[in-house]
Amino acid sequence: MASHMPSGENPGMTTSRELGPFPQGRGSESTFRAATVRKRCLGFTFVELMVVITIIVVLITMAIPIYQKSIIRAKESVLKNNLFTIRTVIDNYTYDKQKAPQTLQDLVSDGYLREVPFDPMTGSNQTWKTVMEDFTQSVSQDQPGIWDVHSGSDKSGLDGTRYADW
């Protein structure tokens, strides 16, 4: 049998005239189009991006109140600690000197505190509200001094009580 093929060509290969611009070893026209479509689909659509952004916004709006409460809890903890410290130092001063301090600055000047602690609710160490002792119950009845101290804030805590009542 005589072959009708030009010499040097294999019977299983097609020529470039039959395929057009797509060589046999690289794929056919349908494969090329599929690759082009895949390249166009590599990015995200606008709708997909909007869904992702919406989910992120919802998560952030849920996290912000939790974050704010944790900050308030931390400030309340500092306030409780500062009140405890000041009250303890007032008691120590009163027992040592046999009279209550006239001001909070007396505690600093006599070495009981390095400085007057800050009220975390007001952000100042000048806003503490002092409660003076009663004349009849004071150690030194001629000079009643500080018996208790409270926050100068008019806000309420997470438990509903006013900071000034702590």
Buried (B, 14 or more C-beta within 10 A) or exposed (E): EEEEEEEEEEEEEEEEEEBEEBEEEEBEEEEEEEEEEEEEEEEEEEEEEEEEEEEEEEEEEEEEEEEEEEEBEEBBEBBEEBBEEBBEBBEEBBEEBEBBBEEBEBBBEEEBBEEBBBBBBBEEBEEBEBEEBEEEEBBEEEEBBBBEBBBBBEEEBEEEEEBBEB
